[in-house]
Amino acid sequence: MNDTQSSDPLETKHERNRQQRLEAVVRWAEYISEQPADVWGPQQNAVVNAQLESAQAADRGVEHERRVRDVAEALVDVPADAERDETGR
């Protein structure tokens, strides 16, 4: 078996995971477009807070926290209708 054959199942798994994440993002976008912000806002805050707590529990350093804060601040500054480049930024 060569490297290409052995990596196929892993690539298939990664693609399946990517598709599942994309479907979840689409479902969330549909949900927030149908619900008022006071319904989905606290839910999103809970997810973000859980991610931050998880990162803290993983004992991430100050530099990691700084990067997370920079990204969060950048997201707040981006208008909702702003075009994104090919990297999604």
Buried (B, 14 or more C-beta within 10 A) or exposed (E): EEEEEEEEEEEEEEEEEEEEEEEEEEEBEEEBEEEEEEEBEEEEEEEEEEEBEEEEEEEBEEEEEEEBEEEEEEEEEEEEEEEEEEEEE
